[in-house]
Amino acid sequence: MLELMQTTLLFDIERRLLFRGGHWLVRTREIPELGPYPSRLEAVEALYRHVAVCSGRLTQGEPTLARDFIRHSVAECQEPGCQICADLEALTPDPHQAQLNAAMPV
């Protein structure tokens, strides 16, 4: 699953995420504010799903993996050691690190 998500490189994820009114929103070209999502990780999952669908990446991958990715929900996942959850967490930038990077002089 990680391969599917890595083929869709997302830059500036932090700029695409918006926290407002206690919920997370996702900014995309097609939908100005996708959401709301109760957690940051759910918003990132929605962003990857949206980009994978809009870019056509899902049709290029293995159908079972694509179906599993579309149906997956980090909020509802009960599978111990779920690979999709692990891959999403690995691809999700740490907001504290992003703040530190932004504050560092170039």
N, C-alpha and C positions, 0 to 999 in steps of 0.2 A: 504494500500500500504506500509505503514511503516513496517508492519510485514514482508512483502516479502523482503524488503531491510535489515531489521535487522537479518533475518536468514542467510544472507550472510555478516558476519562480515569482514570488511576490516581493516586491521591493516596498519599502516604506509602510510596512504593516501598521506601525504605530500611527501613521497619519490617516490610515483608513479606519481606525477604531475611534469611537467617540463614546464617552461615558456621560450620560445625562439622565437625570431623574431616577437614579438608582439602577439604570439598565445600560447595557452596551448596545451600540448601533454600529453598523458597518457602512462605510461609504464605498460605492462602486460607480463606475461610469454609467451603468444602466439604471441603477436605483440609488438616488442620493442618500437615503438612509434605510438600510435593510435591517430589520429587527423589529422590536427590541429582543435582546437576549439577557438572561439573568446573570450569566458569567462571561468573563473575558474569553475563556477557552471555547465556549459555545459560539461566541461571535467569530473567533478565528476559524473554527470549523465551518461555519456558514460562509465565510469569505472564501476559503479554499474550495468548498462545494460550488459556490457561485461561479468562481473563475474556471473551475474544471468543466462545468457544464457549458458556460458561454464560449470557452476557447475550443471546445470540441475534443479535449484531451480524453474524456471518458470513452469516446468511440474508438480511440486508438489503443486502449488498454485491454486487458483481459476482462471479458464481460462479467464474470463472477465478482472480481475485485471492484469493478465499477459499481455494480449493483449494491454490494456491501457498503461501499463508501457513501453512496447516496442515501441508503437506509439508516446509516449509523447515527447515533446521537450520544455525545459524551455525557449529556445529562441523564440519559436513561440506561446507559451501558452497565450491565451487571457482570460482564465477562472478566474473570480474573486474568490479569496480564494481557488485556486486549491490545493487539498490535496497532489498531487504528488509533486508539487513545494515546498510546505511547508515541506513535509517529507525530500526532498533532502536538503533543506536549514538547517533543523535540524541535518542532518547527516554530513553536510559539515563542516570540522574543520575550525576554524578561523585561517588564516595564521599568524596573529600577535600573537595569543596565542601560536601557535606551536613554533614560534621563541622564545618567552619568556620562554617556557618550556625547549627548547633546551639549552638556555643560563643559566638556573638555575643549581647550583651545586647539585649533588645527594648525 
